[in-house]
């Protein structure tokens, strides 16, 4: 049987592995280790906010090793490293975000339909919304923002409404791509250094596991190390990427609100799509622990997320973000903040009490974007014939939306092409 090596176990890698497992001997290489959710109670950790111990967002890795943090002077990058990739830390949103792909002639209707049948996608969480969520939804309806319940990769009956969606679901109510990896060989703690290329073909993958050097021969190689990890691997393999990094920046706007209890509800329960950004209720744990303005009681604030489709301009080298928001980005962020201020005031907040969170990001991609010339193959001419990329690196534009479902649809199509 032919061999397939897949680098990364997130949305693209795990889906490709699942699709190829019936035709190839599949091995998944994952740089992180087995994912474990945050085990310490948030209420206990919150008691130490006043001590000054939480002075750097990167400290969260002590409690949650699968959450990786990078920062530059403007923003913080958050991504996952472990089995399941970032899907274990995402909020389980199953929204279709393929407008940019459609413009290139890439139509994934069949793949999205398959995902709808195969995965536990639901909006049945509506009947468990808290009063503050219902109020935000009502206010945004009255403002003409057309809020819509967010489709979730969720088993509602298992959900405890603990608010831990972004730090690891303790009940596995939230679906993630670890469920695609049953029966598939996964090598954890395995950092890929480069892909060896010769005679216009990818020959083998070279990696480090502790002090040990590993080499994996393969007939097909798929790089799905995420929009942050894949460009480094490609460059070390002699394949140049473009400085078109997008990151979908997130900024939360919050206000004190007595007994809001947003810490015990589903994150991003509904979404309003605006020009170049979305708005959704979101308890921003990163800001809660590391931003001094958020030193409010855990149950006593309401927070709204702005997620921006930023200008595709930036780079990443050795897992270090080189990204500065443009004037256009700042203009749209300002509009989003104004929208959120008005929503919160209509919900009962006082204007002078409203505060901002830490600018962060978690959807990197775009550094080897597909073009209309690759609409049928989904394969860049810069790559050897048997080497594919199956993550957000190949997306042509910033989404400003959760990308997980779209990445899985792309991985499905790529796996089908490989098998044909």
Buried (B, 14 or more C-beta within 10 A) or exposed (E): EEBBBBBBBBBBBBBBBBBBBEBBBBBBBBBBBEBEBBEEEBEEBBEEBEEEEBEEBBEBEEEBBBBBBBBEEEBBBBBBBBBBBBBBBBBBBBBBBBEBBEEBEBEBEEBBEBBEEEBBBBBBBBEEBBEBBEBBBEBBEEBEBEBEBBBBBBBBEEBEBBBBBBBBBEEEBBBBBBBBBEEBEBBBBBBBBBBBBEEEEBBBBBBBBEEEEBEBEBBBBBBBBBBBBBBBBBBBBEBEBBBBBBBBBBBBBBBBBEEBBBBBBBBBBBBBBBEBBBBBBBBBBBBBBBBEEBEBEBBBBBBBBBBBBBBBBBBBEEBBBEBEBEEEBEEBBEBBBEBBBBBBBBBBBEEEBBBBBBBBBBBBBBBBBBEEEBEEEBBBEBBBEBBBBBBBBBBBBBBBBBBBBBBBBBBBBBBBEBEE
